[in-house]
């Protein structure tokens, strides 16, 4: 069954080029030329993923992502012509599932779309992970601390799951990013630190003296099995 992707981008020539490349690979690309029409198209449903440009007149990609994430967990791959890593950090923190810089190479876009869909596809039932009072249900993509359900972005959930699967062991930054399924997205150590910091806050850790998710200077991070 073909994959249906909505591209929200004000460059019709790029959209036409990508649609022509993706079609033989069973990916049907529909383009919306601006953020408002993109959100309108998404109201009708029927799409499996979104390719979203950051730089657009009117509603930019980050504004569209904010509105989309208020109601939907649909996989989103961000595009940008900027080399500014700030956009990447903000986009991922708002709930983007991946990030790709322009100029876009059709073959790489296809690989990224497939990777995002694999990561976000429903899983076969898996055993829940329990680390202290933290419980993670990988199949439902739900994490709880005690009776409280954590409000996590897709990236935060994947980072937490990767840490929980290695609880008690130090996970280097680059290995953590890879284990969270983002190895194809190149980011700095600072970007990883920012996302771990947000995850730590949602776990209820003290930023100055975390007891659950600790930083091992010069090595990486460790999710403590029995927080003190």
VEXLO-265319 format. One record per residue: residue number from 1; residue in one letter; y, x, z of N, C-alpha, C in turn. Coordinates in steps of 0.001 Angstrom, whole numbers, padded with zeros to 6 digits. Layout:
    nr   rest      n_yy      n_xx      n_zz     ca_yy     ca_xx     ca_zz      c_yy      c_xx      c_zz
   NUM      a         Y         X         Z         Y         X         Z         Y         X         Z
...
end
This chain:
    nr   rest      n_yy      n_xx      n_zz     ca_yy     ca_xx     ca_zz      c_yy      c_xx      c_zz
     1      x   -001193    000853    000000    000000    000000    000000    001241    000887    000000
     2      x    002207    000621   -000893    003395    001472   -000966    004209    001445    000322
     3      x    004822    002570    000622    005746    002683    001748    007127    002272    001259
     4      x    007807    001408    002008    009149    000966    001637    010180    001661    002514
     5      x    011088    002347    001854    012112    003121    002565    013493    002645    002132
     6      x    014360    002421    003096    015754    002103    002794    016582    003368    002957
     7      x    017280    003751    001893    018210    004873    001962    019616    004311    002073
     8      x    020373    004786    003052    021762    004357    003219    022628    005577    002922
     9      x    023223    005587    001724    023928    006770    001239    024897    006335    000148
    10      x    026090    006919    000154    027099    006524   -000831    027037    007355   -002111
    11      x    025933    008069   -002328    025740    008862   -003538    024656    008208   -004393
    12      x    025038    007335   -005342    024023    006603   -006126    023174    007509   -007004
    13      x    023743    008605   -007479    022971    009510   -008327    021846    010177   -007543
    14      x    022155    010587   -006306    021122    011178   -005462    020030    010150   -005173
    15      x    020438    008937   -004850    019459    007886   -004550    018557    007617   -005750
    16      x    019149    007600   -006947    018362    007350   -008152    017367    008481   -008406
    17      x    017829    009721   -008207    016953    010880   -008402    015776    010845   -007435
    18      x    016071    010579   -006158    015012    010559   -005146    014041    009404   -005378
    19      x    014577    008250   -005762    013712    007088   -006019    012736    007387   -007159
    20      x    013223    008056   -008205    012363    008377   -009345    011256    009353   -008950
    21      x    011578    010298   -008058    010556    011258   -007624    009536    010600   -006698
    22      x    010012    009755   -005799    009132    009185   -004771    008210    008092   -005304
    23      x    008648    007394   -006340    007878    006236   -006825    006424    006569   -007170
    24      x    006144    007654   -007902    004736    007972   -008208    003914    008347   -006971
    25      x    004615    008616   -005861    003915    008961   -004619    003787    007749   -003688
    26      x    003932    006557   -004256    003799    005303   -003502    004851    005146   -002412
    27      x    006034    005668   -002663    007171    005446   -001772    008254    004754   -002589
    28      x    008579    003513   -002229    009582    002730   -002939    010907    002829   -002203
    29      x    011877    003482   -002830    013173    003731   -002203    014199    002727   -002705
    30      x    014821    002023   -001764    015928    001112   -002058    017186    001716   -001463
    31      x    018295    001680   -002197    019514    002295   -001674    020564    001244   -001315
    32      x    021201    001444   -000160    022382    000680    000232    023548    001669    000229
    33      x    024661    001361   -000448    025719    002344   -000654    026651    002576    000526
    34      x    026511    001789    001578    027352    002021    002762    026643    001475    003997
    35      x    027195    001819    005171    026543    001458    006423    026437   -000033    006652
    36      x    027498   -000772    006323    027487   -002217    006566    026396   -002897    005747
    37      x    026294   -002524    004455    025268   -003142    003621    023870   -002650    003992
    38      x    023793   -001439    004518    022508   -000943    004997    022004   -001756    006173
    39      x    022871   -002029    007138    022479   -002836    008291    022107   -004252    007867
    40      x    022827   -004791    006872    022523   -006138    006371    021136   -006162    005735
    41      x    020822   -005114    004974    019508   -005047    004334    018394   -004958    005365
    42      x    018652   -004261    006452    017630   -004095    007488    017364   -005391    008250
    43      x    018338   -006301    008256    018140   -007579    008950    016980   -008362    008350
    44      x    016741   -008163    007048    015660   -008891    006397    014286   -008305    006654
    45      x    014230   -007108    007275    012939   -006480    007569    012261   -005982    006301
    46      x    010998   -005609    006445    010213   -005191    005296    010249   -003714    004990
    47      x    011033   -002935    005738    011098   -001504    005499    010260   -000741    006525
    48      x    009690    000369    006078    008858    001204    006952    009631    002359    007563
    49      x    010749    002740    006940    011545    003862    007431    012932    003793    006801
    50      x    013858    004561    007388    015235    004623    006904    015614    006081    006685
    51      x    016242    006359    005544    016860    007658    005288    018362    007414    005344
    52      x    019034    008061    006289    020412    007689    006640    021350    008887    006544
    53      x    022356    008771    005673    023342    009836    005524    024349    009776    006670
    54      x    024747    010924    007169    025734    010967    008250    027134    010713    007709
    55      x    027501    011389    006639    028871    011357    006118    029052    010218    005117
    56      x    029603    009086    005599    029879    007946    004728    031216    007339    005127
    57      x    031947    006747    004169    033185    006038    004531    032856    004783    005330
    58      x    033829    004338    006118    033590    003156    006948    032659    003498    008089
    59      x    031581    002752    008215    030575    003063    009234    029840    004331    008838
    60      x    029959    005386    009630    029203    006585    009283    027773    006462    009796
    61      x    026956    007454    009470    025538    007366    009804    025262    007265    011294
    62      x    026059    007956    012100    025831    007898    013545    026145    006513    014103
    63      x    027194    005861    013555    027503    004491    013975    026383    003536    013577
    64      x    025862    003721    012370    024749    002879    011913    023541    003082    012819
    65      x    023258    004329    013161    022104    004627    014013    022258    003986    015389
    66      x    023461    004050    015958    023694    003412    017261    023366    001920    017204
    67      x    023847    001263    016173    023615   -000182    016048    022142   -000491    015787
    68      x    021523    000333    014961    020110    000104    014653    019254    000278    015899
    69      x    019525    001318    016684    018701    001592    017861    018883    000558    018974
    70      x    019918   -000241    018883    020102   -001299    019876    019042   -002380    019740
    71      x    018430   -002472    018538    017473   -003556    018308    016162   -003104    017678
    72      x    016071   -001861    017204    014907   -001480    016403    014466   -000055    016686
    73      x    013154    000163    016601    012577    001506    016722    012120    002024    015362
    74      x    012615    001438    014276    012246    001851    012926    012508    003349    012739
    75      x    011548    004097    012194    011750    005538    012003    012979    005830    011141
    76      x    013795    006787    011594    015033    007144    010900    015075    008647    010663
    77      x    015314    009020    009408    015496    010416    009039    016949    010578    008607
    78      x    017684    011435    009310    019104    011632    009033    019314    012699    007965
    79      x    020345    012475    007107    020762    013457    006114    022195    013872    006406
    80      x    022504    015137    006187    023881    015576    006368    024195    016735    005450
    81      x    025463    016789    005022    025930    017928    004241    026527    018976    005165
    82      x    026694    018647    006422    027296    019563    007374    026296    020597    007871
    83      x    026819    021769    008193    025980    022766    008843    026168    022721    010343
    84      x    027001    021782    010819    027330    021677    012237    026136    021147    013028
    85      x    025650    021945    013960    024488    021526    014732    024823    020398    015703
    86      x    026124    020193    015965    026516    019096    016856    026028    017762    016317
    87      x    026165    017549    015012    025676    016308    014396    024187    016151    014614
    88      x    023473    017263    014507    022021    017225    014668    021656    016824    016095
    89      x    022345    017436    017057    022084    017124    018464    022374    015655    018740
    90      x    023548    015179    018293    023938    013790    018543    022974    012828    017859
    91      x    022634    013106    016610    021728    012220    015887    020374    012109    016554
    92      x    019800    013226    016950    018505    013202    017618    018593    012497    018961
    93      x    019721    012724    019676    019869    012090    020981    020031    010576    020849
    94      x    020651    010123    019771    020818    008688    019552    019522    008014    019121
    95      x    018518    008818    018775    017229    008228    018453    016728    008496    017057
    96      x    017387    009419    016316    016852    009795    015007    015501    010479    015189
    97      x    014602    010273    014247    013265    010855    014348    013164    012211    013664
    98      x    014093    012487    012761    014091    013780    012080    015461    013978    011443
    99      x    015682    015183    010940    016985    015566    010424    016780    016485    009238
   100      x    017499    016250    008149    017350    017060    006946    018733    017312    006359
   101      x    019040    018585    006065    020355    018940    005531    020383    018796    004017
   102      x    021537    018386    003503    021753    018375    002065    022095    019791    001606
   103      x    021787    020186    000376    021151    019380   -000676    019700    019050   -000355
   104      x    019301    017833   -000690    017966    017342   -000372    017009    017678   -001511
   105      x    015899    018296   -001166    014854    018579   -002153    013819    017457   -002072
   106      x    013580    016754   -003163    012704    015570   -003138    011347    015834   -002510
   107      x    010746    016976   -002814    009424    017264   -002270    009470    017379   -000749
   108      x    010534    018006   -000227    010648    018130    001229    010909    016780    001874
   109      x    011736    015959    001222    011990    014625    001756    010701    013828    001840
   110      x    009877    013887    000819    008595    013188    000837    007733    013664    002001
   111      x    007677    014977    002208    006884    015518    003315    007428    015045    004661
   112      x    008748    015010    004789    009351    014571    006054    009093    013091    006315
   113      x    009203    012275    005273    008932    010840    005435    007495    010633    005901
   114      x    006561    011321    005257    005155    011184    005646    004932    011652    007078
   115      x    005596    012748    007472    005428    013271    008829    005982    012297    009867
   116      x    007140    011719    009582    007743    010755    010510    006849    009526    010660
   117      x    006303    009047    009554    005435    007866    009620    004140    008160    010372
   118      x    003616    009380    010215    002410    009751    010986    002708    009775    012478
   119      x    003852    010347    012840    004192    010465    014265    004411    009118    014921
   120      x    004994    008190    014174    005363    006906    014767    004338    005802    014518
   121      x    003264    006113    013800    002225    005103    013546    001509    004739    014836
   122      x    001070    003487    014969    000295    003100    016159   -000939    003980    016303
   123      x   -001213    004408    017510   -002356    005276    017758   -003560    004476    018214
   124      x   -004702    005104    018021   -005896    004545    018648   -005722    004636    020164
   125      x   -006299    003693    020893   -006158    003749    022348   -006554    005116    022901
   126      x   -005663    005674    023704   -005911    006970    024328   -005842    006821    025837
   127      x   -006462    007766    026497   -006409    007759    027952   -004985    008013    028417
   128      x   -004560    007265    029399   -003218    007465    029932   -003154    008790    030684
   129      x   -001977    009407    030621   -001749    010667    031329   -001013    010377    032623
   130      x   -001479    010956    033711   -000838    010779    035008   -000502    012149    035568
   131      x    000774    012356    035851    001247    013607    036447    002082    013217    037660
   132      x    001502    013333    038850    002176    012844    040044    002368    011344    039932
   133      x    003630    010881    040097    003901    009448    039956    004403    009096    038559
   134      x    004274    010052    037641    004614    009799    036244    003362    009373    035491
   135      x    003459    008253    034778    002333    007757    033974    002801    007548    032540
   136      x    002024    008062    031601    002376    007957    030180    001245    007273    029428
   137      x    001610    006259    028654    000656    005563    027794    000971    005984    026358
   138      x    000219    006939    025784    000536    007437    024441    000444    006371    023359
   139      x   -000520    005463    023459   -000704    004447    022429    000477    003478    022394
   140      x    000924    003059    023562    002047    002121    023642    003394    002836    023598
   141      x    003367    004177    023717    004576    004997    023770    005505    004515    024889
   142      x    004902    004401    026064    005623    003967    027263    005394    004994    028361
   143      x    006468    005322    029086    006363    006231    030229    006996    005563    031445
   144      x    006353    005716    032589    006855    005121    033828    006869    006151    034942
   145      x    007871    006043    035800    007887    006769    037063    007791    005714    038147
   146      x    006639    005686    038818    006387    004602    039758    006344    003289    038996
   147      x    007152    002322    039426    007185    001015    038764    008269    000941    037701
   148      x    009045    002012    037535    010187    001995    036619    009800    002535    035237
   149      x    010045    001733    034209    009817    002166    032836    011010    002986    032369
   150      x    010740    004160    031806    011809    005036    031350    012308    004604    029973
   151      x    013609    004634    029782    014215    004319    028488    014393    005624    027722
   152      x    013422    005934    026858    013396    007219    026162    013579    007040    024666
   153      x    014269    007987    024049    014296    008030    022593    012926    008504    022108
   154      x    012679    008372    020806    011402    008832    020244    011200    010318    020507
   155      x    012256    011095    020367    012153    012533    020597    011871    012834    022060
   156      x    012571    012161    022959    012354    012395    024389    010923    012052    024789
   157      x    010407    010948    024240    009026    010591    024565    008064    011676    024094
   158      x    008272    012175    022871    007373    013191    022328    007468    014501    023109
   159      x    008671    014856    023557    008825    016054    024397    008097    015870    025731
   160      x    008269    014697    026335    007621    014441    027624    006110    014436    027489
   161      x    005611    013826    026418    004168    013795    026197    003621    015207    026016
   162      x    004331    016031    025253    003889    017413    025042    003853    018181    026354
   163      x    004824    017972    027207    004863    018642    028510    003753    018124    029426
   164      x    003534    016791    029403    002510    016202    030271    001118    016670    029884
   165      x    000896    016843    028579   -000412    017330    028122   -000661    018771    028565
   166      x    000422    019458    028944    000323    020852    029389    000860    021005    030811
   167      x    000771    019938    031596    001339    019937    032945    000853    021131    033758
   168      x    001789    021762    034463    001457    022917    035291    001523    024234    034549
   169      x    001707    024176    033214    001793    025403    032408    003187    025534    031811
   170      x    003659    026752    031683    004952    027003    031063    004821    026841    029550
   171      x    005713    026040    028967    005716    025813    027524    006984    026429    026946
   172      x    006871    027453    026103    008063    028053    025486    008841    027028    024671
   173      x    010149    027261    024519    011001    026308    023801    010477    026005    022402
   174      x    010194    027056    021622    009767    026818    020249    008415    026117    020196
   175      x    007534    026455    021140    006223    025801    021185    006363    024335    021588
   176      x    007325    024043    022466    007553    022661    022887    008057    021825    021714
   177      x    008997    022375    020957    009538    021659    019792    008426    021384    018784
   178      x    007567    022384    018586    006437    022245    017668    005457    021195    018183
   179      x    005139    021250    019486    004176    020314    020070    004681    018882    020036
   180      x    006011    018724    020023    006603    017385    019951    006664    016876    018514
   181      x    006087    017643    017572    006022    017205    016189    007282    017442    015394
   182      x    008144    018352    015885    009415    018613    015202    009495    020036    014667
   183      x    008359    020661    014454    008340    022055    014039    009023    022304    012711
   184      x    009082    021273    011849    009709    021465    010544    011228    021354    010614
   185      x    011772    020919    011779    013214    020799    011956    013703    022006    012740
   186      x    014537    022836    012120    014973    024077    012752    016217    023829    013601
   187      x    016103    024111    014887    017212    023938    015815    017298    025170    016714
   188      x    018442    025316    017368    018626    026446    018280    018016    026146    019642
   189      x    017869    027191    020451    017393    026991    021820    018316    026046    022575
   190      x    019614    026125    022275    020585    025259    022955    020287    023788    022689
   191      x    019894    023447    021462    019567    022060    021135    018383    021580    021959
   192      x    017360    022417    022084    016197    022054    022900    016634    021860    024347
   193      x    017478    022763    024844    017967    022665    026222    018683    021336    026465
   194      x    019502    020923    025501    020253    019675    025643    019307    018488    025779
   195      x    018282    018440    024937    017355    017307    024991    016507    017331    026251
   196      x    016123    018508    026698    015381    018600    027954    016266    018170    029115
   197      x    017553    018515    029045    018483    018104    030096    018591    016587    030182
   198      x    018673    015923    029027    018728    014452    029025    017414    013864    029543
   199      x    016304    014455    029160    015004    013981    029630    014896    014156    031140
   200      x    015363    015292    031617    015332    015561    033062    016137    014499    033828
   201      x    017299    014133    033298    018124    013119    033956    017401    011780    034015
   202      x    016703    011422    032945    015989    010144    032920    014775    010152    033852
   203      x    014252    011340    034133    013153    011457    035095    013650    011410    036535
   204      x    014990    011422    036704    015563    011377    038041    015646    012721    038719
   205      x    015567    013787    037926    015639    015136    038484    017078    015521    038800
   206      x    017244    016284    039858    018528    016880    040186    018784    018011    039195
   207      x    019922    017968    038497    020205    018972    037471    020240    020383    038048
   208      x    020697    020524    039302    020822    021861    039903    019518    022340    040524
   209      x    018706    021391    040961    017448    021772    041605    016344    020799    041189
   210      x    015932    020838    039915    014913    019892    039438    013564    020127    040112
   211      x    012868    019049    040421    011557    019182    041059    010420    018774    040122
   212      x    010742    018040    039059    009696    017619    038123    009612    018554    036914
   213      x    010750    018714    036252    010797    019459    034996    011646    020708    035207
   214      x    010965    021810    035404    011645    023042    035777    011823    023965    034578
   215      x    012922    024722    034611    013173    025769    033624    012685    027094    034188
   216      x    011876    027786    033417    011431    029126    033793    012246    030090    032938
   217      x    013207    030730    033557    014177    031549    032824    013488    032567    031921
   218      x    013904    032567    030670    013358    033513    029710    011984    033149    029181
   219      x    011433    032018    029647    010062    031657    029230    009995    030261    028609
   220      x    010506    029250    029304    010432    027896    028775    010520    026859    029875
   221      x    009697    025824    029781    009730    024711    030724    008341    024408    031250
   222      x    008314    023825    032439    007028    023417    033007    007216    022064    033683
   223      x    006316    021127    033399    006286    019845    034096    005354    020027    035283
   224      x    005908    019894    036466    005169    020166    037706    004151    019067    037958
   225      x    002936    019480    038300    001865    018495    038512    002110    017624    039733
   226      x    002555    018233    040808    002816    017500    042048    004222    017809    042513
   227      x    005228    017041    042044    006605    017330    042432    006793    017313    043937
   228      x    007514    018295    044435    007735    018390    045873    008947    017607    046322
end
